[in-house]
Amino acid sequence: MTNRERILGVLRGEAVDRVPIWLLFPWDRTTYYTDVRNEPSFASVVEAMTRTASVLNRRNFDIDVFSTDFRNAFPGKSFVSSLPRALSTQEVTASGSSILTVAGRFLDSVEDLETFMSLPVDDSAAGVARLLDTFLPAYLAERLSFPIEMGAMMLDLGEPVGVLYAAANLLEYPVWSLSHRDQIGAFLRRLQGHFLEKYRWCLERDLADIYFLVGSELAAPPMVGPDTFREWVLPFQKELIDLVHSYGKLVITHFHGRIRDRLEDFVGLAPDGLHTIEEPPIGDCPLADALRIVDDRITLIGTVQYDEFLALEPEAMRAEVRRILREANSRRFVLSPTAGPFHPRLNDRMRDNYLAFMDEGDRAGGYDARHHS
């Protein structure tokens, strides 16, 4: 099988010849991960990846959600870049990315929050399409140049809760989840109209095989209570997942943190894949427990901690991969780190561990049997 056939097959619950491997490396440049194809220290890892791992080329269309410039509503506020590393503010602004990407966390009071929630949302098909049209030529060129047999294009289009989270002072955000939970819920419902138009525009143009949802970790315990998680995340993700599925496309939802008590919530959402299961001591859910709870209703993706690529000896990495694959054998599973490549350069230990991770996954990842409905 090709690496594309493996990753799409396991997400659909179909039989595949071995566990797919996904490093989270995008093929094209992003603002949040190292540009691995143009960083020499990654060269041997990228070369091995092209042979051994599936590549999901994660792309973002960050457009403004409000129909007016929200900065005008906050006189005296300083809007400074909060971008991680990869692109300058000027480069992102010129590319058409959302101003929220470069504004930083400027909601510091209840008055700020209430002003923010009163802003007019651009949820018109024409308005959303006009902004997205600016991304289309560059995206189509990236899709054309992407070696499709390696994997799939994957769109990360955002979710309502991400708009609030990106702007909020995170010391106030948990307090607002208690004092303004219903008002914020209504605001998120207004924002959902924008995101439904955004997803629909991409789906109608058949732009990607997979859609990546990351909002669930932005409003989850212990930062907010479980009832808030169920009100601010679940109905909006469910609506987006159902929309993507109605076009025959796949969904991976992403969640960092204490996931054990959330697993049944994710089963109810019915995405095709769930990344990532974090085991103790970092998280609270051993992989064996997650596999038992989910019971092949979702493809689980994980679960080697990113820090272990820095800490382990390569033989210990191989042993960890073998342990994970023994537990996951005959189940819907993708072998993956818990996070993408944040280090601007690889040292020898990380390089050797990435290579060991892929090689052992390739050697040990075959199945004794596969039986999926």
C-alpha positions in Angstrom: 0.0 0.0 0.0 1.1 3.6 -0.5 1.3 5.9 2.5 -1.8 7.7 1.2 -3.8 4.5 1.1 -2.7 3.6 4.6 -3.6 6.8 6.3 -7.0 7.3 4.5 -7.8 3.6 4.9 -7.2 3.5 8.7 -9.2 6.7 9.2 -12.1 5.0 7.3 -11.8 1.9 9.5 -10.6 -0.2 6.6 -8.0 -3.0 6.6 -4.4 -1.8 6.0 -1.1 -3.7 5.8 0.5 -1.9 8.7 0.0 0.9 11.2 0.4 4.2 9.4 3.1 6.6 10.7 2.5 10.4 10.8 5.1 12.8 12.1 2.9 15.9 11.9 5.4 17.4 9.5 3.6 19.6 7.0 5.0 19.6 3.4 4.7 23.3 2.9 5.7 26.1 5.2 3.5 27.1 8.2 3.7 29.7 11.0 3.7 27.1 13.8 6.1 24.3 12.8 9.7 24.3 11.6 10.1 24.5 7.8 11.5 20.9 7.7 12.1 20.6 4.0 14.3 23.7 4.0 16.2 23.1 7.2 19.3 21.1 6.6 19.3 19.3 10.0 16.0 17.7 9.1 17.2 16.3 5.7 17.7 12.7 6.6 14.4 12.6 8.6 12.5 14.1 5.7 14.1 11.7 3.2 13.0 8.7 5.4 9.6 10.3 5.9 9.0 10.3 2.1 9.5 6.6 2.1 8.0 5.4 5.4 5.4 7.9 6.8 2.2 9.5 5.7 2.3 13.2 5.2 -0.8 15.3 5.9 -0.1 18.7 4.5 -1.8 21.0 7.0 -2.9 24.3 5.6 -4.7 27.3 7.1 -7.0 29.9 5.6 -7.0 32.5 8.4 -9.5 35.2 7.5 -11.2 37.9 9.6 -14.4 36.8 11.3 -15.8 40.3 11.8 -17.2 42.5 9.2 -15.5 45.6 10.6 -11.9 46.2 11.9 -12.3 45.1 15.5 -9.3 47.3 16.6 -11.5 50.4 16.2 -13.6 49.1 19.1 -10.6 49.1 21.5 -9.0 52.5 21.5 -5.8 52.7 23.5 -5.1 48.9 23.1 -1.7 47.9 21.8 -1.9 45.2 19.1 1.4 43.4 18.9 2.4 40.2 17.2 1.9 36.9 19.0 3.2 34.8 16.1 5.5 31.9 16.9 8.8 32.1 15.0 8.1 31.2 11.4 6.7 34.2 9.7 7.0 37.9 10.4 3.9 40.0 11.2 4.3 41.7 7.9 4.5 38.5 5.9 1.4 37.1 7.5 -0.6 40.3 7.1 0.4 40.5 3.4 -0.7 36.9 2.9 -4.2 37.8 4.0 -4.2 36.0 7.4 -6.6 37.0 10.1 -5.6 40.1 12.1 -6.4 38.0 15.2 -3.3 36.0 14.4 -1.1 39.0 15.0 -3.1 41.0 17.6 -2.1 39.1 20.7 -4.3 38.7 23.9 -6.1 42.1 24.3 -9.3 41.1 26.2 -8.4 42.0 29.7 -11.7 42.9 31.4 -15.4 42.2 31.3 -15.9 45.4 29.4 -13.5 44.2 26.7 -15.2 40.9 26.5 -18.7 42.4 26.2 -17.4 44.8 23.5 -15.8 41.9 21.6 -19.0 39.8 21.7 -21.0 42.8 20.3 -18.9 43.0 17.1 -20.7 42.2 13.8 -19.7 38.7 12.5 -19.2 38.2 8.8 -21.3 35.1 8.1 -22.4 36.0 4.6 -21.5 33.5 1.9 -20.3 36.4 -0.4 -18.2 38.0 2.3 -16.5 34.8 3.4 -15.9 33.8 -0.3 -14.4 37.1 -1.1 -11.7 36.6 1.6 -11.1 33.0 0.8 -10.7 33.7 -2.9 -7.4 35.4 -2.1 -6.0 32.1 -0.8 -7.1 29.9 -3.7 -4.3 30.4 -6.3 -1.5 29.7 -3.9 -3.3 26.8 -2.3 -4.0 25.1 -5.6 -0.3 25.5 -6.6 0.7 23.8 -3.3 -1.8 21.0 -3.9 -0.5 20.5 -7.4 3.1 20.2 -6.2 2.3 18.0 -3.3 3.3 14.3 -3.9 -0.2 13.0 -3.4 0.8 9.3 -3.0 2.5 10.3 0.3 -0.7 11.4 2.0 -3.3 14.0 1.7 -4.0 17.7 1.9 -5.5 18.7 5.3 -7.3 22.0 6.1 -7.3 23.5 9.5 -10.0 26.2 9.2 -10.6 27.0 12.9 -13.6 26.9 15.2 -15.7 29.5 17.1 -14.0 29.0 20.5 -10.6 29.7 18.9 -11.6 33.3 18.2 -12.2 34.0 21.8 -9.3 32.0 23.1 -6.8 33.8 20.8 -7.9 37.2 22.0 -8.5 36.5 25.7 -6.3 37.1 28.7 -6.0 33.5 29.9 -6.1 34.6 33.6 -9.6 36.0 33.0 -10.8 33.4 30.5 -11.6 30.7 33.2 -13.5 33.3 35.3 -15.6 34.3 32.3 -16.5 30.7 31.8 -18.4 31.0 35.1 -19.6 34.6 35.0 -20.5 34.8 31.2 -20.9 31.2 30.1 -24.3 31.6 28.5 -23.4 35.0 26.8 -20.2 33.4 25.4 -22.2 30.4 24.2 -24.5 32.8 22.3 -21.5 34.6 20.8 -20.0 31.3 19.7 -23.3 30.4 18.0 -23.0 33.7 16.0 -19.4 32.9 15.1 -20.5 29.4 13.9 -22.3 30.9 11.0 -19.0 32.3 9.7 -17.2 28.9 10.1 -20.0 27.0 8.4 -19.7 29.2 5.4 -15.9 28.8 5.4 -16.0 25.0 5.6 -18.8 24.9 3.0 -16.8 27.0 0.5 -13.8 24.6 0.8 -15.9 21.5 0.7 -17.8 22.6 -2.4 -14.4 23.1 -4.2 -13.1 19.7 -3.1 -10.0 21.3 -1.7 -8.9 18.6 0.8 -9.4 15.0 1.9 -9.1 15.7 5.6 -10.2 18.5 8.0 -8.3 19.1 11.2 -10.2 20.5 14.3 -8.2 21.9 17.2 -10.7 23.8 19.2 -11.6 21.2 21.8 -8.4 21.7 23.8 -9.1 25.4 24.1 -12.1 25.1 26.4 -11.5 21.9 28.4 -11.0 21.0 32.0 -9.2 22.0 34.1 -9.2 25.5 32.5 -13.0 25.4 32.3 -15.5 23.0 33.7 -16.8 19.9 31.9 -20.2 21.5 31.4 -18.6 24.5 29.7 -16.6 22.1 27.5 -19.8 20.5 26.4 -21.5 23.8 25.7 -18.7 25.7 24.0 -17.1 22.9 22.0 -19.3 19.9 21.4 -22.3 21.3 19.5 -20.1 23.4 17.2 -17.6 20.6 16.4 -20.5 18.1 15.8 -22.1 20.5 13.3 -18.8 20.9 11.5 -17.9 17.2 11.5 -21.4 16.3 10.1 -21.0 18.9 7.4 -17.6 17.5 6.4 -18.9 14.0 6.4 -21.9 15.0 4.2 -19.3 15.8 1.5 -17.6 12.4 2.0 -14.5 13.9 3.6 -12.6 12.9 6.8 -12.1 14.7 10.1 -9.3 14.5 12.7 -9.9 16.2 15.9 -7.0 17.2 18.2 -6.9 17.4 21.9 -3.9 17.8 24.3 -4.3 17.2 27.9 -6.4 15.0 30.3 -8.5 13.2 27.9 -9.8 10.1 29.7 -13.0 11.7 30.9 -13.6 13.3 27.5 -13.3 10.1 25.4 -17.0 9.4 25.3 -17.7 13.0 24.4 -15.4 12.5 21.4 -17.0 9.2 20.5 -20.3 11.1 20.3 -18.8 13.7 18.0 -17.8 10.8 15.6 -14.7 12.2 14.0 -12.6 9.7 12.0 -9.4 10.3 14.0 -8.5 11.6 17.4 -5.1 13.0 18.1 -3.5 12.7 20.7 -3.8 10.2 23.6 -1.4 11.4 26.3 -0.4 8.7 28.7 0.8 9.2 32.3 2.7 10.9 33.7 2.1 13.7 31.2 -1.6 12.8 30.6 -4.1 10.7 32.4 -5.0 8.0 29.9 -3.0 4.8 29.2 -3.3 3.9 25.5 -4.7 0.5 26.4 -7.6 2.2 28.3 -8.2 4.6 25.4 -8.4 1.7 22.9 -10.8 -0.2 25.2 -13.1 2.9 25.7 -13.2 3.9 22.1 -13.5 0.3 20.8 -12.6 1.1 17.2 -15.3 3.7 16.8 -12.5 6.3 16.2 -9.0 5.9 14.9 -6.6 6.8 17.7 -3.5 8.7 16.8 -0.4 9.0 19.0 1.2 8.6 21.5 4.9 9.2 21.9 5.6 12.5 23.8 7.5 15.1 21.8 9.9 15.5 24.7 10.9 11.9 24.4 12.5 12.6 21.0 14.8 14.8 23.0 15.3 12.5 26.0 15.4 8.9 25.0 18.2 6.9 23.5 17.3 5.5 20.1 17.0 1.9 21.4 14.6 3.1 24.1 12.6 4.9 21.4 12.4 1.6 19.5 11.3 -0.2 22.6 8.6 2.4 23.2 7.3 2.1 19.6 7.2 -1.7 20.0 5.2 -1.4 23.2 2.7 0.9 21.7 2.3 -1.2 18.6 1.7 -4.3 20.7 -1.1 -2.6 22.5 -2.6 -1.2 19.3 -2.4 -4.3 17.2 -5.5 -5.1 15.2 -7.0 -1.7 16.2 -7.6 1.5 14.3 -4.4 3.3 15.1 -1.8 5.8 13.7 1.7 5.9 15.2 2.5 9.6 15.8 4.3 12.0 18.1 2.0 14.1 20.4 3.3 17.4 18.8 4.9 18.7 15.6 8.4 19.9 15.0 8.9 23.0 17.1 12.7 23.0 17.3 14.2 25.2 14.6 17.1 22.7 14.2 17.5 19.0 15.0 20.3 17.8 17.2 21.8 14.4 16.7 19.6 12.8 19.4 16.3 14.1 17.9 17.4 13.1 14.4 18.3 9.6 15.5 15.1 9.2 17.5 12.9 10.3 14.5 14.7 7.8 12.3 14.4 5.0 14.9 10.7 5.9 15.4 10.0 5.5 11.7 12.2 2.4 11.2 10.7 0.5 14.1 7.2 1.5 13.1 7.8 0.2 9.6 9.3 -3.0 10.9 6.9 -3.8 13.8 3.7 -2.2 12.5 2.2 -5.1 10.6 -1.1 -6.6 11.8 -1.9 -10.1 12.7 -5.5 -9.5 11.7 -7.8 -6.7 10.9 -11.6 -6.9 11.3 -13.4 -3.6 11.2 -17.1 -3.0 10.5 
